[in-house]
């Protein structure tokens, strides 16, 4: 088993992350009031955050019916 710790300051993002974890059928635990490391995220961490945030935004737009996501088969065929 792998443990992943994610520090989320935004309640809206927290809901999106929980929705993704639920959709993937993953178990998770929520702990409040944990002190995050007081350091500036490095470039790789910032890029990962940006990509995940963009992905969650696309999921939200898809769930609202505003955009259509590509089929996994179409994506793999493109590779």
Rosetta blueprint (number, residue, H / E / L):
1 X L
2 X L
3 X L
4 X L
5 X L
6 X L
7 X L
8 X L
9 X L
10 X L
11 X H
12 X H
13 X H
14 X H
15 X H
16 X H
17 X H
18 X H
19 X H
20 X H
21 X H
22 X H
23 X H
24 X L
25 X L
26 X L
27 X L
28 X L
29 X L
30 X L
31 X L
32 X L
33 X L
34 X L
35 X L
36 X L
37 X L
38 X L
39 X L
40 X L
41 X L
42 X L
43 X H
44 X H
45 X H
46 X H
47 X H
48 X H
49 X H
50 X H
51 X H
52 X H
53 X H
54 X H
55 X H
56 X H
57 X H
58 X H
59 X H
60 X H
61 X H
62 X H
63 X H
64 X L
65 X L
66 X L
67 X L
68 X L
69 X L
70 X L
71 X L
72 X H
73 X H
74 X H
75 X H
76 X H
77 X H
78 X H
79 X L
